[in-house]
Amino acid sequence: MLTGQYRRIYYYHLKKCGGSTLNQWLDTLTFDGRHDNPQWMGSWLFGEPEVETRAEEAAREKASARAVFQRTDIVHSHAPLRPYVPARTFSFTMLREPVARLVSQTLDWRRLQPHDTIDNPAHVRACVEDCRRLPLRDFLLRHAFDDGRMFLNNYLTRALAAGRIGRLAIDVVDAARLLDIALQSLELDYDFIGLTEQHDLCRNVVCSMVGLPAARTVPVVNDSLPAEKSAHDVQEAADVLQALTGADQVLYERACTLFARRHQAAGLAYDDAAFEAKHATALLSELRGRYDRCSTRFSVRDPLIGAGFHGRDGAGTADCAVWTGPDCRATLYFPTPPDMPVSVLVWIRGYAAPWQREQLRVWINGKPVAHRFEQEPGYADLLVTDAYAEGEFTRLDLAVNETVGSGTAGTDLYDPRKRGIAFDGYGWR
């Protein structure tokens, strides 16, 4: 749900560049059940390189690539779908320092178990298995110049080139031959190229360009930081790592230059005040509530306009809810009738810790206000705050003193996420 110049978002998820973290955030910007499903495109990188030489299969794949944009407003995919993006789609991707990305890829594979790759082709399973048992240098020498070339040999260059030439980017042995194509893609094919090392700032750039509230810290997902015990392994493979990232280093340095020149200042300057002044009225006019016993109720299964949340729990089910966190303060925007008194409501499903209930503080349009709890069947609390709706939308801020994990590590009830309150609806009466 966007307004203005862009109506959709396409995020080209390059592997081990912070994409899983972005995907969870992006999914909250569209309706539950209408977010991207990776099965719609299959696993492009694991497919057969020769598919594009078979006309019937190539046509079927292109049809699938176009169809994915008819099923959802938000597409995030490992597949290079840029040639199929409809008009008025905001297209972006993220690059990461190449050696760090390559090491992170191997660490990610090392934690996989055989059942994690059972549906992948045999050459992929063999590659992952060797990654788990071989020293890094030996593994790279065995696979980075053969079946693992796409993932391990100048992956960033091949991935951007693939957006223009398809699977031919896998077949080219010397990635330097693809560098000019990748650089053209970097310059021309995307509205924004971000940097993993500037993750939060890059999210704020995206928000400023598509008209969303300013970004805040989001939970990091699928992080593969180098462990201390792998430091010697990485040092021993230094020469091979440099050889496998030469083209990527040129591409990454150019991306850093473009980011500093085109986007950094805008990302640093954008805040909630800018959102409220420039975008909020138009964006929130698209949000629709439901009548619920004299209340106008908005669901977390609809697009969430705000910040300070984890992704949806129970997505696609009747139990869908959202936790605040990892920051202590969360913000929600929603439309309200102007110039009239209202009671702002939040249907609270629970608290990460019981004492957070007494800590809860509320602001309406930036002003601290008193609140009370009412009983509501099926809920821990119905939070109620009396306010005056001045304009065409209301900003609601909720905060606790601390967000916490819960349960005991190793048990089914363990949840390490820093959380505050869980809710599934909000609105006014």
C-alpha positions in Angstrom: 0.0 0.0 0.0 1.8 3.0 -1.3 0.9 6.4 -2.7 2.4 8.8 -5.2 4.9 7.7 -7.7 5.2 4.1 -6.6 2.5 1.5 -6.2 4.7 -1.6 -5.6 8.1 -2.6 -4.2 10.5 -5.1 -5.7 13.5 -6.0 -3.6 16.1 -8.1 -5.3 17.3 -10.1 -2.3 21.0 -10.8 -2.8 22.2 -13.6 -0.6 23.8 -12.7 2.7 23.3 -9.0 2.3 20.8 -8.5 5.1 17.8 -9.5 3.0 16.0 -11.7 5.5 15.8 -8.9 7.9 14.4 -6.6 5.2 11.9 -9.2 4.0 10.3 -9.5 7.4 9.8 -5.7 7.5 8.6 -5.5 3.9 5.9 -8.1 4.5 4.3 -5.8 7.1 3.8 -3.1 4.5 1.2 -5.2 2.6 -1.8 -7.3 3.6 -1.2 -10.6 5.4 -1.6 -13.3 2.8 -0.6 -11.0 -0.1 3.1 -10.9 0.7 5.6 -12.6 -1.6 5.9 -16.4 -1.5 9.3 -17.8 -2.7 7.5 -20.9 -4.1 5.9 -18.7 -6.7 9.2 -18.4 -8.5 11.0 -21.6 -7.3 14.7 -21.4 -6.5 16.1 -19.6 -9.5 19.7 -20.1 -8.5 19.3 -23.8 -8.0 17.7 -24.3 -11.4 19.2 -25.7 -14.5 21.4 -23.2 -16.3 20.2 -24.6 -19.7 16.5 -23.8 -19.1 16.8 -20.6 -21.1 17.8 -22.7 -24.2 14.5 -24.6 -24.1 11.8 -22.3 -25.4 8.8 -23.8 -23.7 10.4 -23.8 -20.2 11.8 -20.3 -20.7 8.4 -19.0 -21.7 6.8 -20.6 -18.6 9.4 -19.1 -16.3 8.9 -15.6 -17.8 5.2 -15.9 -17.4 5.7 -16.8 -13.7 8.0 -13.9 -13.3 5.4 -11.5 -14.6 2.5 -13.1 -12.6 4.2 -12.7 -9.3 3.7 -8.9 -9.5 0.0 -9.5 -10.0 -0.3 -11.4 -6.7 1.2 -8.9 -4.3 2.4 -5.3 -3.8 5.7 -6.4 -2.2 8.0 -8.8 -4.0 11.3 -9.9 -2.5 13.1 -12.7 -4.3 16.5 -14.2 -5.0 15.4 -14.3 -8.6 16.5 -11.4 -10.9 13.1 -10.2 -11.8 14.0 -6.6 -12.8 13.1 -7.2 -16.5 9.5 -8.1 -15.5 8.8 -5.3 -13.1 5.6 -3.3 -13.9 5.6 0.5 -14.2 5.5 2.5 -10.9 7.4 -0.2 -9.0 10.1 0.9 -6.6 13.1 -1.4 -7.3 16.0 -1.7 -5.0 18.7 -4.1 -3.7 21.5 -4.1 -1.2 25.2 -4.9 -1.6 27.7 -6.0 1.1 31.4 -5.8 1.4 32.3 -8.8 -0.8 34.7 -10.8 1.4 32.4 -10.4 4.4 29.5 -11.6 2.2 31.4 -14.6 1.0 32.5 -15.7 4.4 28.9 -15.2 5.7 27.6 -17.4 2.9 29.9 -20.3 4.0 29.1 -19.8 7.6 25.4 -20.0 6.8 25.9 -23.2 4.9 28.0 -24.7 7.7 25.0 -24.6 10.1 22.7 -26.4 7.7 21.7 -30.0 8.3 21.1 -32.6 5.5 17.3 -32.2 5.8 17.7 -28.4 5.1 18.8 -29.1 1.5 16.9 -32.3 0.7 14.9 -30.6 -2.0 17.9 -29.1 -3.7 19.8 -30.6 -6.7 22.5 -33.1 -6.0 25.3 -30.6 -6.8 24.0 -28.2 -4.3 23.7 -30.8 -1.5 27.3 -31.9 -2.2 28.5 -28.3 -2.1 26.8 -27.6 1.2 28.1 -30.9 2.7 31.7 -30.1 1.7 31.3 -26.7 3.2 30.5 -28.3 6.5 33.4 -30.7 6.6 36.3 -29.0 4.7 38.5 -26.1 5.7 37.4 -22.9 4.0 40.3 -22.7 1.6 39.9 -26.3 0.4 36.2 -25.8 0.1 36.5 -22.7 -2.1 39.1 -24.2 -4.3 36.9 -27.3 -4.9 33.6 -25.5 -5.6 34.0 -21.8 -6.4 35.2 -22.4 -9.9 32.7 -25.1 -10.8 29.1 -25.9 -9.5 29.3 -23.3 -6.8 30.4 -20.5 -9.1 27.2 -18.5 -8.9 27.3 -18.3 -5.1 31.0 -18.2 -4.4 32.7 -16.5 -7.3 32.0 -12.8 -7.5 28.4 -13.4 -6.7 27.4 -9.7 -6.5 28.6 -9.1 -10.1 26.9 -12.2 -11.4 23.6 -11.4 -9.6 23.3 -7.9 -11.1 24.4 -9.1 -14.5 21.7 -11.9 -14.3 19.1 -9.2 -14.2 20.1 -8.3 -17.8 21.4 -11.6 -19.3 19.7 -14.3 -17.2 21.4 -17.6 -16.4 24.3 -16.8 -18.8 25.8 -15.0 -15.7 26.3 -18.5 -14.2 28.0 -19.9 -17.2 30.7 -17.2 -17.7 33.9 -18.5 -16.0 35.6 -15.1 -15.7 33.4 -12.7 -13.8 35.5 -9.8 -14.9 33.8 -10.2 -18.3 30.4 -9.5 -16.6 31.6 -6.4 -14.7 30.5 -3.8 -17.3 27.0 -5.3 -17.5 26.8 -5.3 -13.7 28.0 -1.7 -13.4 25.3 -0.7 -16.0 22.7 -2.4 -13.9 24.0 -0.7 -10.8 23.7 2.7 -12.5 20.4 2.3 -14.4 18.2 -0.6 -13.3 17.3 0.2 -9.7 15.8 3.2 -7.9 18.1 2.6 -5.0 21.2 0.5 -4.3 21.9 0.2 -0.5 24.7 -1.1 1.6 24.4 -3.7 4.2 26.8 -1.9 6.4 24.4 1.1 6.5 21.4 -1.1 7.0 19.1 1.2 9.1 20.1 4.3 7.2 19.3 2.5 3.9 15.9 1.5 5.2 15.3 5.2 6.0 16.3 6.1 2.4 13.7 3.6 1.2 11.1 5.1 3.5 11.9 8.6 2.3 11.6 7.6 -1.4 8.3 5.7 -1.1 6.6 7.8 1.6 6.7 5.6 4.7 7.3 6.6 8.3 11.0 7.0 9.2 12.7 3.7 9.8 13.9 2.5 13.2 15.8 -0.5 14.4 14.3 -3.8 13.3 15.2 -7.3 14.5 18.1 -8.9 12.7 17.2 -12.2 11.0 19.4 -15.0 9.8 22.7 -13.3 10.8 25.9 -15.3 10.1 28.6 -13.3 11.8 32.1 -14.8 11.6 32.8 -16.8 14.8 36.2 -16.3 16.6 37.0 -20.0 15.8 36.7 -19.3 12.1 39.2 -16.4 12.1 42.2 -18.7 11.4 40.2 -20.4 8.6 39.4 -17.1 7.0 43.0 -15.9 7.3 44.3 -19.1 5.7 42.0 -18.6 2.8 42.7 -14.9 2.3 44.3 -15.2 -1.1 41.4 -17.3 -2.5 38.9 -14.9 -1.0 40.5 -12.0 -2.7 40.6 -13.8 -6.0 36.9 -14.7 -5.8 35.8 -11.1 -5.0 37.9 -8.9 -7.4 35.0 -7.9 -9.7 32.7 -7.6 -6.7 35.1 -5.1 -5.0 34.9 -2.8 -8.0 31.1 -3.1 -8.0 30.9 -2.5 -4.3 33.2 0.6 -4.3 31.0 2.1 -7.1 27.9 1.4 -5.0 29.5 3.1 -2.0 30.2 6.2 -4.2 26.7 6.3 -5.6 25.2 5.9 -2.1 27.2 8.8 -0.7 26.4 11.0 -3.7 22.8 10.3 -4.3 21.1 9.1 -1.1 23.1 9.5 2.2 22.1 13.0 2.9 18.4 12.4 2.3 18.5 9.3 4.5 20.1 11.2 7.3 17.5 14.1 7.0 14.3 12.1 6.8 12.3 11.7 10.0 8.7 11.3 11.2 8.0 15.0 11.0 8.9 14.9 7.3 6.6 11.9 6.8 3.7 13.6 8.6 4.1 16.7 6.5 4.7 15.2 3.1 3.1 11.7 3.0 0.9 10.8 5.9 -2.4 12.2 4.8 -2.3 10.6 1.4 -0.9 7.3 2.6 -3.4 6.9 5.4 -6.4 7.8 3.3 -5.8 4.4 1.7 -6.1 2.5 5.0 -9.5 1.0 5.7 -10.9 0.0 9.1 -13.7 -2.3 10.0 -16.8 -1.6 12.1 -16.6 -3.5 15.4 -19.2 -2.7 18.1 -19.3 1.0 17.7 -15.5 1.1 17.0 -13.4 1.6 13.8 -10.9 -1.2 14.1 -7.7 -1.7 12.0 -6.1 -5.1 11.9 -2.4 -6.0 12.0 -3.2 -8.2 9.0 -3.5 -5.0 7.0 -0.5 -2.9 6.1 1.2 -1.5 9.3 2.0 2.1 9.0 4.5 2.9 11.8 7.7 1.5 13.3 8.9 -0.5 16.2 7.5 -4.0 15.5 8.6 -7.5 14.9 7.1 -9.3 11.9 3.7 -10.9 12.1 3.3 -13.9 14.4 0.8 -16.4 13.0 0.8 -14.8 9.6 -2.0 -16.2 7.4 -4.0 -17.5 10.4 -6.8 -16.1 12.6 -4.4 -15.8 15.5 -2.2 -13.3 13.6 -0.7 -10.7 16.0 2.3 -8.3 16.2 4.8 -7.8 19.0 6.3 -4.4 19.7 10.2 -4.3 19.8 13.1 -4.6 19.8 13.1 -0.9 20.7 11.0 0.1 23.8 8.8 2.5 21.8 6.5 1.7 18.9 4.5 4.0 16.7 1.2 3.5 14.8 -0.5 5.9 12.4 -4.1 5.5 11.4 -6.9 7.8 10.0 -9.3 9.4 12.3 -12.2 11.9 11.7 -10.8 15.4 12.2 -11.8 17.8 14.9 -13.7 15.5 17.3 -13.1 13.7 20.6 -12.3 10.0 20.2 -11.1 7.1 22.4 -8.1 5.5 20.9 -8.1 1.7 21.3 -5.5 -1.1 21.2 -6.6 -4.8 21.6 -3.7 -6.3 23.6 -3.2 -10.0 23.4 -0.4 -10.2 26.0 2.9 -9.0 27.4 6.4 -10.4 27.1 6.6 -10.0 30.9 3.7 -9.3 33.4 5.4 -6.2 34.8 5.3 -4.5 31.4 1.6 -3.8 31.9 2.3 -1.4 34.7 5.1 0.3 32.7 3.1 1.0 29.6 3.0 4.6 28.6 1.0 6.3 25.8 1.4 9.4 23.6 -1.1 10.8 21.2 0.3 13.0 18.5 3.5 13.4 20.5 1.8 14.4 23.8 1.8 12.1 26.8 -1.7 11.0 27.8 -3.4 8.9 30.5 -4.8 5.5 29.6 -6.9 2.9 31.2 -7.6 -0.8 30.7 -11.0 -2.3 30.0 -12.0 -5.9 29.9 -12.4 -7.5 26.5 -13.3 -11.2 26.0 -10.4 -13.1 24.5 -7.8 -10.4 25.3 -5.5 -9.6 28.1 -6.6 -5.9 28.0 -8.3 -3.3 25.8 -6.2 -0.2 26.2 -8.3 3.0 26.0 -7.0 6.5 25.7 -9.3 9.6 25.4 -8.0 12.1 23.0 -8.9 14.8 20.5 -8.4 14.0 16.8 -7.1 17.3 15.4 -6.2 16.3 11.8 -7.0 13.5 9.4 -4.8 11.0 11.1 -3.6 10.1 14.6 -0.1 9.1 15.7 -0.1 6.6 18.6 3.1 5.9 20.5 3.3 3.0 23.0 6.4 2.4 25.2 7.6 0.1 28.0 10.8 0.6 30.0 12.3 -2.6 28.6 11.7 -5.2 25.9 12.6 -8.7 26.9 13.0 -12.3 25.7 11.2 -15.1 27.5 11.3 -18.7 28.3 14.3 -21.0 28.8 16.8 -21.6 26.0 16.3 -25.0 24.4 12.6 -25.3 25.2 9.6 -24.8 23.0 8.5 -21.8 25.0 11.9 -19.9 24.5 11.6 -16.7 22.5 14.8 -14.7 22.4 13.2 -11.7 20.7 13.2 -8.4 22.6 9.5 -7.8 22.9 7.0 -5.6 24.6 3.2 -6.1 24.0 1.4 -8.2 21.5 -1.7 -6.8 19.8 -3.9 -7.7 16.8 -6.0 -4.6 16.4 -6.1 -0.8 17.0 -8.4 2.1 16.2 -10.9 4.4 17.7 -14.5 4.9 18.9 
